[in-house]
């Protein structure tokens, strides 16, 4: 039975990284290691968040995290932030082409990362405001907030990919 969560009928606590535990006050049901996902990741913000069990079954939907008790709200929003974390690239260190797969090393707000990019034409998406979205071969996502504000060397490197 799918539950819709509105308000204080549930206590949500951190489990491990992106997982949370849920205890429903009225029914006394407990669920562990639930994985929150946004039903509308780009436009929904913290509204309509689904909680999935280990088998990928939907246990509940939170209509809006703002309706939760403060501790539960923080638990869900922290887990979502971890799950949807997108490193922001601040500069490029190197880009090497090896057999049509590019190995990129970049400095990000989460440290220096190295990742592979295949077919940059479809995986490097420039947006109208200078932002660039990048998807690597492992389906990880990266963002450049405004490539025009990067150092000249990095701008030159990424412009060859746009």
C-alpha positions as CSV (number, residue, x, y, z in Angstrom):
1,X,0.0,0.0,0.0
2,X,1.5,3.3,-1.1
3,X,1.6,6.0,1.6
4,X,1.6,9.8,1.1
5,X,3.4,11.6,3.8
6,X,2.2,15.0,4.8
7,X,3.2,16.5,8.1
8,X,4.4,14.8,11.3
9,X,3.1,11.3,10.9
10,X,6.6,9.9,10.3
11,X,10.0,10.1,11.9
12,X,12.8,9.9,9.3
13,X,16.4,9.3,10.5
14,X,19.7,9.0,8.7
15,X,20.9,5.4,8.0
16,X,24.0,5.5,5.8
17,X,24.9,8.2,3.2
18,X,21.9,8.4,0.9
19,X,19.7,6.0,2.9
20,X,17.2,6.8,5.6
21,X,15.0,4.9,8.0
22,X,11.3,5.6,8.5
23,X,9.0,5.0,11.5
24,X,5.4,5.8,11.1
25,X,3.9,7.0,14.4
26,X,0.3,5.9,13.9
27,X,0.8,2.4,12.4
28,X,4.1,1.7,14.2
29,X,5.5,0.5,10.9
30,X,9.3,0.7,10.5
31,X,11.3,0.7,7.3
32,X,15.1,0.7,7.0
33,X,17.5,1.7,4.3
34,X,15.0,3.6,2.2
35,X,16.4,5.6,-0.7
36,X,14.8,9.0,-1.4
37,X,14.5,10.1,-5.0
38,X,12.8,13.2,-6.5
39,X,10.0,12.2,-8.8
40,X,10.6,15.4,-10.7
41,X,14.4,15.9,-10.3
42,X,14.8,19.0,-12.4
43,X,11.6,20.9,-11.6
44,X,10.2,19.5,-8.4
45,X,12.7,20.6,-5.9
46,X,11.9,19.0,-2.5
47,X,8.3,18.2,-3.5
48,X,7.1,14.7,-4.4
49,X,10.0,12.7,-3.1
50,X,9.6,8.9,-3.3
51,X,11.1,6.5,-0.8
52,X,12.3,3.2,-2.3
53,X,13.1,0.0,-0.5
54,X,16.1,-2.2,-1.3
55,X,14.1,-3.9,-4.1
56,X,13.2,-0.6,-5.7
57,X,9.6,-0.7,-4.5
58,X,7.9,2.5,-3.6
59,X,7.1,2.6,0.1
60,X,5.9,6.2,0.4
61,X,5.8,9.6,-1.3
62,X,6.6,12.8,0.6
63,X,4.4,15.5,-0.9
64,X,6.7,18.3,0.3
65,X,9.7,18.1,2.7
66,X,8.6,21.5,4.1
67,X,5.7,19.7,5.8
68,X,8.0,17.4,7.8
69,X,9.2,17.8,11.3
70,X,12.6,19.8,11.3
71,X,14.8,16.7,12.0
72,X,13.0,14.6,9.4
73,X,13.2,17.3,6.9
74,X,16.9,17.7,7.4
75,X,17.4,14.0,7.1
76,X,15.6,13.8,3.7
77,X,17.2,16.9,2.3
78,X,20.7,15.8,3.3
79,X,20.2,12.4,1.7
80,X,18.8,14.1,-1.5
81,X,21.8,16.5,-1.6
82,X,24.2,13.6,-1.4
83,X,22.4,11.5,-4.0
84,X,22.0,14.4,-6.5
85,X,25.4,15.9,-5.8
86,X,26.9,17.3,-8.9
87,X,30.6,18.4,-8.7
88,X,31.1,21.9,-10.1
89,X,34.2,22.2,-12.2
90,X,36.4,25.3,-11.5
91,X,39.3,24.5,-13.9
92,X,40.7,21.9,-16.1
93,X,44.1,20.4,-15.5
94,X,44.3,18.2,-18.6
95,X,42.3,16.6,-21.4
96,X,43.8,13.6,-23.1
97,X,42.3,11.7,-26.1
98,X,43.0,8.0,-26.1
99,X,41.3,6.0,-28.8
100,X,38.3,8.4,-29.0
101,X,37.7,8.4,-25.3
102,X,38.8,11.6,-23.5
103,X,40.3,11.4,-20.1
104,X,39.7,14.7,-18.3
105,X,41.2,15.8,-15.0
106,X,39.5,18.7,-13.4
107,X,39.5,20.7,-10.2
108,X,36.1,20.7,-8.7
109,X,34.4,21.9,-5.5
110,X,34.9,18.3,-4.3
111,X,38.6,18.1,-5.1
112,X,40.5,17.0,-8.2
113,X,38.6,14.4,-10.2
114,X,39.6,12.3,-13.3
115,X,36.8,11.0,-15.5
116,X,36.2,9.7,-19.1
117,X,34.1,11.4,-21.7
118,X,33.1,9.6,-24.9
119,X,31.5,11.4,-27.8
120,X,31.7,14.9,-26.4
121,X,29.2,16.1,-29.0
122,X,26.4,14.4,-27.1
123,X,27.7,14.4,-23.5
124,X,28.9,18.0,-23.2
125,X,25.9,20.3,-23.2
126,X,26.4,24.1,-23.3
127,X,23.5,26.2,-22.0
128,X,22.5,29.7,-22.9
129,X,23.9,31.3,-19.7
130,X,27.4,29.9,-19.9
131,X,26.7,26.8,-17.9
132,X,28.0,23.5,-19.2
133,X,26.6,20.1,-18.2
134,X,28.9,17.1,-18.7
135,X,28.1,13.4,-18.4
136,X,30.9,11.0,-18.2
137,X,31.1,7.3,-19.4
138,X,29.9,6.1,-16.0
139,X,26.8,8.4,-16.2
140,X,28.2,10.8,-13.5
141,X,27.2,14.4,-14.0
142,X,29.4,17.5,-13.7
143,X,28.6,21.2,-14.1
144,X,30.6,24.3,-15.0
145,X,28.6,27.2,-13.6
146,X,29.9,29.6,-16.3
147,X,32.8,28.5,-18.5
148,X,33.5,32.1,-19.6
149,X,34.6,32.9,-16.0
150,X,37.2,30.1,-15.9
151,X,40.9,30.7,-16.3
152,X,42.0,31.3,-20.0
153,X,43.6,27.9,-20.3
154,X,40.5,26.1,-19.1
155,X,38.3,28.2,-21.4
156,X,40.4,27.3,-24.4
157,X,40.2,23.6,-23.4
158,X,36.4,23.4,-23.0
159,X,35.7,25.6,-26.0
160,X,37.1,22.9,-28.2
161,X,34.5,20.5,-26.9
162,X,31.5,22.9,-27.3
